[in-house]
């Protein structure tokens, strides 16, 4: 674990969330507010006031939250390129994109590629998605089912990024990624904007349930864009006092932990994990400054514990995948360390939200289970 004491008083200095994001998502097919599910027995067991799960197992008809960022970023990028207002409809956007010959290119470990492909399907334009060699055929087929062309790369996630960049540059296609690097930052930042719908929904749901605001938010971390959105939201000046932000990564792919420990972005070689969407070796450049200043605690977890906590959540009716269950594993780990629990102020008045970012899926059960 890595604890940053200065994050407790840090405020995000940037602009507030774009108020147009949530109304845009409401215009998309299959929009509905995803559930915020109380876990009172768990809260009592851990000595907390409330523990709730924001369940993204069915977001806009897909089994993960990524469509929130992909849809907004693609909408904004095509509207900008085609000189359309942000109020343009999907039909208007699709017509303009086809007339301009726009094609989308992305790389993915699963959910991101399917989300980009779904938007391409809505707009009736081509999408090419690069995937790392370790991706199973079932996941590839889900991306193909959206109409995208899938290309398998002999290598890991970072290798597939390189191939996607090469393809986009060679064809003049639109590269749509949720990870940034020097010279490619605008679209990833729009992705982060898109994720804010999940956070504004959560705030409204807590208020409707007569529950106090979030005191501790736990977010899964891959390249860091989702964790960036969480940190910006809960460390905004309008959120006073600020909530503590806890990030979680698999122990075999802890690129944020490595970077926080080193004080700079530190690429790592990752290993196998059941948390496929978190198996990323390099932290996004646009996310880094926010994460290094605003994340209170970075936690790593083991696959076997994530698997067991997934089964526990399934018994409560939350049918999520490993990336979602990892947030519960992180909470248990923190609460099991008395000093860390005390330092983070986790106690009888705490309101903890576990952001469960993916729905139930198949995975290779850890051998120790």
N, C-alpha and C positions, 0 to 999 in steps of 0.2 A: 504494500500500500504506500501511496505517496500523499502526504498531507501538506497543503499550502495554507498556512494560517492567515496570510494577507488576503486571501480570497473572501473571507468573511465580511470584510468592509469594502471590497471592490465594487464599483458601480460601472455598468456598461455605458461608455460615453457616446455611443453612436446614436443614429436616429431610431425612433420607435418603429414598430412593425407597420408595414403598409396596410392600411385599413381595407384595401381592395382585395386582399388575398382570400379571406374567408367567403365574401360574396361571390368571388369567381368560382371557388370550389362548389358552392351551392348550385351553380348552373350545370355542373357536370352530371352525366348519367350515373345513377345509383348512389347519389350523395345521401348520406344520413350521418348524424352525429354518432360516433362510436361510443360504446359503453364505458362508464367509469364505475368499477365494481368494488364495493367495500369488502374487506377481509377482516371482520371483527375478531375472529378467533386468533388469527395471526397477530393482530395488533395487541391483544391481551397477552399472548404468549411472549411477545418481545418487549412488553412494557411501554407501548406507544398509544397515543390517543386514537389515531386513525391510520390504517394502511389501505390504500386503494390501488387498483390496477386499471390503467387506461388501455383497453383491449383493442388493438388494431388488426384483429384477425379477419375483419371484413371492411376494408376501406375502399370505397368507390368501386366495389365489385372485385377487388383483388385482396389477396391474403397478407398484405403488409402496407405499411405507411408510406412507402417510397413514392407512390403516385401523387401524393400531396406536393412534393418538391419537383418531381418530373413535370407534372402538368403545368404548374405555374411558370417554371423556368422556360419550358418550350413555348408556352403561350406568349410570354413576354419577349422571348428571343425572336420568334417569327413575326410578332406584331411590330417590333422594332425594325427588323430587316425589310418588311413589306410596307412600312409606314402606315400601320393601322393603329387606331386607338386601343387601349387596353379593354375597352368595353366591347370589342369585336366578339362576335359569336364564334363557336367552333366551326360552323359552316363557312362563315366569312374568312376565318383564319385558314381553313383547309383549302378553300378556293384560291386564296392568294398564295399559299405555299406551293400548291401544284403548278400554278402559273409561273412561279419563280423557279421551279425545278428544285425545290428544297428536299434534301434527303437527310435523315438523322443517322448519326453514328454514335455508338456508346460501347462501353465494356462493363462487365458485371460479374458478380458471383451468384446472381439469381434474381432478387427482387427488383433491383434497379433496372436491369435490362428488360424485365417484363413490363415495368411501369412505363418506360420510354416507348416500348413497342405498342402498348395500349394507346398511348397518345397518338402515335403514328397511325394506328388503325382508325381512331376517331377522325383524323385529318385526311385519311386516305393518301398517305405518302409513304415512301419506302424507309425502312429502318434496317441497319446492319448492326448486329450486336456481337462483340468479341467476348469470348469466355475462356477462363483458364482451363488447362488440361484436366484438372482434378474434378471439374463439374460433372455430376452424374447425368445420364441420358434423360432421366425423368424431368430434371430441372431445365435442361436444354429444350425439351419438347414443350414445356409450358411457355417458354419464350417464343418458340416457333408457332404455337397455337394462336398467338396474337398477330401473326402475319409477318414477323420479322425474319430476316436471314441471319442464322447463327453461324459464326465461324470460331472453331476451337483452336486455341493457341497452345503450342507446346511450351508451357511455362506456367508461372503463377499469375496472380492478379496484376502485379506491376508490369509483367511482360505483356499482358493483354491491354493495358493502358497504352503502352508504346505502339502496339499494332493498331489500336483505334485512332491514335493521333496520326499515324502514318496514312491510314485510310482516308481520314477526313481532309488532311492537307493535300493528298494526292488527287482527290476528287472534288475538292471545294465543297464538301458536305458540311453540315452543321454538327459539330461535336457537342454532345450533351452529357456532361459528367457531373457527379456530385462531389468530386475531389478536384482541388485546384493545384496549380503550380505557377511559377513565375511566367507571366504572359497569358495565363488562362485563369481568370478569376471572376469575370462578370457573371457567366452562367452559373457556376457553383454558388455564388452569393445569392442569386435568385432562387436557387434550390432551397437554401436555408430560409429565405423568406417564405417559401411555400409551406415549409414545415410548421409555421407558426399557427396554422389553423388547429392543429392538435392541442396546442397550448391554450389558445383562447377558448376552445371548447371546454377544456378541463377547468379553467377558471370559472366559467359560467355554470358548469355542472356542480362544482363544489358549492357555489353560492345557492343554487336551487335546492341542494341537499342540506342547507343550513350548516355546512361544515366550514370552519375557518380556512383561510388561504394556506397554500402549500408551505411547509417549513423545510422540507427536504425532498428534492427531486432526484430520481435515480435513472440514468440514461445509459443505454448500451452505446459503445463507441467502436466504430470501424475506422473510416478515414477521418471522422470527427465532425462532419457537417451537422448531423442530428444533435450531437452533444453541444455544438456551437449554438444552435437555435435554442436549446434548453437553457444554456448559460446566459445568452443575451436576454432571454425573456425574464428569468428569475433574478437577474442582477440588474435589471433596468431600474432607473430612479423611481419609476411609478410603482415598483414593487417594494414597498418599504414596510417592515424590514426585509432585506433580501433573503431568499431561501438559500439553503445550502445545496450545492450541486455535487452529486457523487456519480462518477463514471465507472463503467465496468467493462473489462476486456477479458478474453480468454488468456490464460497464462501462456499459451503457445503463440499468441499474436498480440502482445502488449506493447504496441508501438507508441501509444500515448504515454504510458507509464515510462517507457525508455526515454522519450523526449522530455518529459517533465523532470526526470531524474538528471538528465544531462543539461537541461536548460536551453535546449535547441532541438529543432526537428531532427530526429535520429532514425533513419530507416533501419528496419530489422528484417531478418529472414524469419518467416513465420512457419509454424508447423501445423499439423492436422488439428482440427477442432470441429465439434458438432455445430458450433456457432458460425456457420458459413459466412453470413453477412458481416461478421466482425473480423474475418481473417484478412486483415489489411496490414501491410508492412510499413506504410508511410502516412503520416498525418498531413491533412490538407493544409496548404499554406494560409488560406483565408481563415481557417478555423483556429490555427495555432495561437495567435495573439490573444484571442478571447479565452481559449482553454487554459493557457499557461497562467493567466491572471485571475480567471473566474472559477475554475474548478476547485472545490474545497478538498475533495478526496478522490484519488484514482485507485481503483480496486481491481485485482485480477481474481479469476475464479477457475476452478477445475471442471472439466467436462462431466465427470461423474456426479458432482454436486449439482450442476445445472440439470442434468438428466433427472435426478431425484426430485428436485424442486419443480421441474416441469410436470412430473407425475402428480405431485401434491396440488399444483394449480389446476390440473385437469380434473381432479376430484372435486374442486370447488366450482367447476363449470367453465373455467377459463381455458379454452382449447388453443393454447399458443404453442409456438416453436421455441427452440433453444435460445435464440437471441432475446426473446421476450422473458423467458424464465430466468435468464442470467441476472436480471435486476433483483429478483427475489433472493438469489444466491448471494449477491453483493450485500443486500440488507442484512441477511442472517450473519454474514461474516463480520460486518461492522458491529452489529449488536452483540456478537459473541466476544468482542474485544472490549472489555470494560472501559479502558482508558480512551480508546478511539470513540466509543459511544458517548462518553462524557464530554470529550473535547468538541465533538460535533453538535452537542446539545440535543441528542436524541433521548426523549423521555416522555413523560406522561402527557405533555401538551403538544407533542409532535404530530404533524399531519404529513404523512409520507405518500408520495405518488410514485408507483413503479410503472414506467412507460414500457408496455409490452408491444414491441414493434412488428411482430410477425405472428401469423396464425400457425396452426398445427401443420406439420409436414413430416415426411419420412426422413430418417437419418440413421446413421450407423450407431447403435447403442454401445456406449463405452464398455470395454471388456470387464471392468470391475463391477458392473451393475448386477 
